[in-house]
């Protein structure tokens, strides 16, 4: 079961920035407690769809901070799930958003989803929150820059910030089924490093627990590292599809995408004990096998 304390009923307003898959799951959990949920979106049609789901939709573009409307931030809780831009060294989206929050509009807390990629390649070592961040990709460097921006803002405003360094997210709608159907090869398993995962529903529950009692940085995973190839094989087995063919590292560098290789050429095992201990989370899907079993309907 997930642990969500009745104390959180004192929160009056919830604002979600980046209301994609995880944002919608968090919104549903908040709504189940009767809380008022607002979300920022770039498109009016999306705002209308959110309104039909009982959320208050606000329209604004994080890439143009001057288009952002007055948002219900004062004394509320902000879940910030929007990614940085795909290029550059920092996160001007986050910077612009924070600059629009006045002293009178300060929230109670911000929960931010980052990535475990900020640790870089740890050559298979176990990683705790005290492990130095050494990102090796521009994508992860932008995330670390966003983390540092939030820490500076926390010191300046006194508003608590929780940073969730998340491993790979899987769940319904997030499985590589089409990739497997297309026969795209995977890296030979003996060449694979360790990867880490968390079911999308468990991540949403972690976000709720972080809002209740978190502060600082947490590694977010199910605590059972595996390999990318092992993951693809289990998804193939789940859906009754042939397992992908395996290729060596040299061939993979010529055939697989740059983004995929950036994941495959890093190896680390996330220690999630701080998450379990401080956030009081009991994962619904503590292993990939259990999580995938709950996704069987996506294979049709």
Secondary structure, 3 states (H helix, E strand, C coil): CCCCCHHHHHCCEEEEECCCHHHHHHHHHHHHCCCEEEEEECCHHHHHHHHHCCCEEEECCCCCHHHCCCCCCCCCEEEECCCCCCCCCCCHHHHHHHHCCCHHHCCCEEEEEEEHHHHCCCCCCEECCCCCCCCCCHHHHHHHHHHHHHHHHHHHHCCEEEEEEECEEECCCCCCHHHHHCCCCEECHHHCCCECEEEHHHHHHHHHHHHHHCCEEEEECCCCCECHHHHHHHHHHHCCCCCCCEECHHHHHHHCCHHHHHHHCCCCEECCHHHHHHHCCCCCCCCHHHHHHCCHHHHC
